[in-house]
Each structure stands twice: as structure tokens, then as C-alpha cells.
């Protein structure tokens, strides 16, 4: 019997905010006119992705680690029920993180927490999709 890869699972889920950032920026690249100047080298766009990804780890790192800790404490493996559970868990944690930060640290500012900039379903969808992808990668197979 193999030992459960706790650290791989916990720190693997730390990549969820980076995956979400890449999804947002590629959506902006292909669907928003004027977001990216086609005359600039693609290297500038990759630099934007890397800088914004580091910021997303700063903002959403705690909920990503929380999902990783929960999945490692439950010793989840690859399976339909486990991946579906992590899909909804990642979405719900990402959805609740923005309002929780706004409640805990009220600043009376005009701009909201970065998770609240778009429609309220966007943090859920990004958290759910990135948790789904990471769970397929880091969860061990059932024996």
C-alpha cells in the first residue's frame, strides 16, 4: 500500500489561482477587443500572465491551500465522486472568499475585492474548473 501524497496534493492545489488567471487572460486575449495590441510581441502578454498569476496566488492562495488540506485530510483519490466533490468545494470556497475578505477587512473603497469585479458566478466557475483540473492531476489513483 502506497503512502498518501499529502504535500503533493496540498501544494498542487496552490496552482488553482494560477490556472484561473491564465483562463481569464486567455479569454480576454481572444474575446475582448483592444485588450492586447497585436503589434506587441507575445512575450509581453506572457509577462502580464506571470505578474498577474503571482497576484492571484496572493489573493486566492489561502482558499486554494484550504481545498488542498481538506482533500488531503479526507485522503481523496481519483474517482467521479471525489472529483465532483472537489469541483463544488473549489467553486464554493472561491465564491465565498471575496465577500469574506470584504467583511473581515472593510475599507470603504469604491473598487471591490478582485473576486467581486465580475458577475458573482465567475469566481465560482474559475474555482470549480481549476479545482477540477488540479484534482485530475494531483490526486492519486485508487489501489
N, C-alpha and C positions, 0 to 999 in steps of 0.2 A: 504494500500500500504506500502510495506516494504522500509526501508531506504537502499540505496545502500552501500555495504560494502567496502568503499574506502580503508581503511587501510589493510584489508584482501587481497584485490586484489593487491595493490602496494607492500606490503611486501611478498605476496605469490610469485610474480614473481622474488623476490630476491633469491628464491630457484632454479631458472633455471641454474645458473652456477654449483651448486652442483649436479644437475641431470646430466648435461653434463659430469662432471668429473667422476661420477660413471659409466656412459655409456662407456667412454673412457677406464677407468681402467678395467672394466669387459671385454671389447673387448680385451685389452692387456693380461688379465689373461687367456682367453680361446684360443686366436688365435696367440699370439706371443710366440714362444718357448724361454725359458730362461728368460722371464720377471719375473716369480715368481718361486722361488725354492719350489718344492713340499714337501721338508722335513721341511720347516719352518711352524710354526703354522699359521693358517688362520688369527689369531689376528694381525699378522704383516701386512698382506695385508689390513685389516680394518684400521689399524693405518695410512698406506700410504694414503688410501682413505680420511680419515678425515683431514690430513695435506694438501693434495693437494686440497681438497674441499675449505678449508679456503683461499688458494691462488687463487683459481678460483673466489671466491667472491670478492677478492681484485681486480683482473684484469677485470672481467666482471660484477661487481656489478652495475656500472653506467648504462650500456646499459640495464641491467635487470630491474633496477628501472625505466628507461625511458619507457620501454614497459609497465610496471605496471601503470605508471602515465598516459600514453596515453589511455590505456584500461579503467582506472577509469574515466578519463575526458570524454571519449565517452560513459561511462556507458554501457559497453558491457555486454551482457548476454550470457548464453549458447545457442548456435544455430549454425547451419552449417556455415553460412556466417561469424559470429563473430569469431569462432574458426579458420576458414580458414584464415581470416584476420590476426589473431594473429600468426598463423603458419608462414605466409610470413613476417610479421613485425618482429618477433623474429629472423628469419633467416637473414633478410637483415640487421638488427641492429648489430647482431653478426658478420656478414660478413664484415661490414664497420668499426667496432670498431678497429680491428688490424691495418689496414692502416691509420686510423685517428690518432691513438696514435703514429705511426711511423712518420707521417707527423708533428704532433704538438711537439713531443719531439725527434728530431733526435739525435742519439747518435753515429753514425758511428761505430756501432758494428757489429761483424760477425753474431751473433745469432739474429734472428728477434724476434719481439713480439710473445708471446706464441701462439697467434691465427694464426700465419703465419707459424708454423712449418710443417704443413702437406699440403696436396693439398688444394687449395683455397675453395673447396666445403665443407670441413669438418666443419669450423665454421658455415657456413650456415645450414648444416644439424643438427648440435648439437643445435644451437639456435632455429631452427624451431621445432625440436622434443621436446625439453624441454619446449618451449612455448606452444606447443600443449598439453602436459601432464598437465602443470600447469593451463592452461585455462580450462581444463575439471574439475579441482579440485576447483579452487577459484572463478570462475565466477558464479554469482547467476543464478538460473533458471528464465526463463521468467514467468511473472504472467499470 
